[in-house]
């Protein structure tokens, strides 16, 4: 595809649809390469995860992650998801703690047909996985909460449309997770995210406070403030500053240390903020993709629930109905029935939540009773309040995840059943993760558990590390507590609930109670479990085979991107930035972006010939490698020399020369490699020599 000069920046300044059939065409090409043996497993993994297609623990089948920006779920989407789950997958659909929906056990060769159905119905999986900007999250009650300045779900959707398919963010050093909060209460949990926006009002103007560098996982860290106030028009520039900082400085070699929180640690908070601000100021004057204007409101006072459920008075006088969806699991039949219920009640839109629940917006008072009765008839609930029900959240664990250690979902089923039978469990959150990566958000629950392998009498057995008193809204990470065998973890929770119920002081939360007891006091509560054995201590919840221990290898999320694809995207980004800067009248920025494009096109050229380059190498050093590698190739050297000769001349001429070099590099990559050899070397090339 050529890089013709735009007559204006309309090609850049366009809103993107979430679903495009061109994504399907690209996915089919990649799958053909893999099935033909052209691509190895690592390249294919990095490619398909960008389209939301993940390998499962079980060989030959895939998990499909459906992206739901801001949790904004049209009823028509729910019907489409139900249809593909019934036709292509096995088991229930799953609302995740990132407000996505996942379906499971899809044969690889059927994935294109599944994606075709979703995309043709406006549903996307694009950049739901891989080293991309992942799903952008929002408050549970976004769109209904009386306290909100703006619908955080809509903001997240706008941001997703602004950045989906952008070449700058297709192959980042590591994934990035964003959130949006509709007011200073921060129900979007900014502290846990790589980048977050909190709606605020300053001097009569409405905008956002920006935080960055947060995250959970094995090394949790709370985000820090980076920009005290930006307008809605500045939002794309904030994301661009984040992405450029990430691409420039994050660690591509060690992907376990390449999230944004590690840059905060590396530079220190003050220097990190300076770097972020510099990039933001550099790009904020450039044209961005068009985005819908936001609808701002005057907030009202209203109660705040950590995990809202039940019927909530919305700011427009309607009702928001928060359904309790056990562990976020819904069958296709339940999804279809929910869509019917929504249609009957006049609901056009739902919201998924990080608590794995569903919210129905815009329910009229006269429709409420019938809706609640219909929801209960399909096995879901509409509790009176969060204090009336337990809050149990879980990731899939070893039911499907390749790096899961414990069967967290099966244990969570048991924990939920026990909690429902225990009055002391009401209003207490229990979050379970199958490993240390915190996909179940175990760090920010009253009682959190993460799976691990530990030996008993020399034999590996599933265990859970306990955590106490985390808080997602403030970013307070739970206190680390004792480790218990997985088969005794349900009893451990019962003992802890009993002790907390009996011994807590007036108004004392789980964290304060745990701090007051300290590790010795918590261990004493669990003393009855010491030395206790069961016949199935070495068999995890929901399993029938002996526990195999922690799985080897790395997860799909950490698959490295192919360097050739990375350089192609960054060269394209350089050319796009040149166009944007030229349109804005910033000639120096345009020329610098053009030189970046030359650098990445050059790196792509030598990469395809097996010559490795480093980020630390200068343009001159990389150009020397190109000249050595392509000596005698007049097309390549001519395109390169033309671009360099034009760099200080007419900007339009420079732009065309850079575009021609990028296209030349693409042609070299696409062309079959021809190996020339002397006649006497033919036998050696064919492997027939001694």
Secondary structure, 3 states (H helix, E strand, C coil): CCCCCCCCHHHCCCCCCCCCHHHHHHHHHHHHHHHCCCCCHHHHHHHHHCCCEEECCCCCEEEEEEECHHHEEEHHHHHHHHHHHHHHCCCCEEECCCCCEEEEEEEHHHHHHHHHHHHHCCCECCCCCCCCEEEEEECCCCCCCCCCCECHHHHHHHHHHHHCCCHHHCCCCCCEEEEEECCCCCCCCHHHCCEEEEEEEECCEEEEEEEECCECHHHCECCEEEEEEECHHHHHHHHHHHHHHHHHHCCCCCHHHCCHHHHHHHHCHHHHHHHHHHHHHHHCCCCCCCCCCCCECCCCCCCCCCCCCEEEECCCCCEEEEEECHHHEECHHHHHHHHHHHHHHCCCEEEECCCCCEEEEEECHHHHHHHHHHHHHCCCECCCCHHHCCEEEECCHHHCCCCCCCCHHHHHHHHHHHHHCCHHHCCCEEEEECCCCCCCCHHHCCEEEEEEEEEECCEEEEEEEEEECCECCCCECCEEEEEEEHHHHHHHHHHHHHHHHHHCCCCCCHHHHHHHHHHHHHHHHCHHHCCCCCCCCCCCCCCCCCCCCCCCCCCHHHCCCCHHHHHHHHHHHHHHHHHHHHHCCCHHHHHHHHHHHHHHHHHHHHHCCCCCCCCCCCHHHHHHHHHHHCCCCHHHHHHHHHHHHCCCCCHHHHHHHHHHHHHHHHHHHHCCCCCCCCHHHHHHHCCCCC
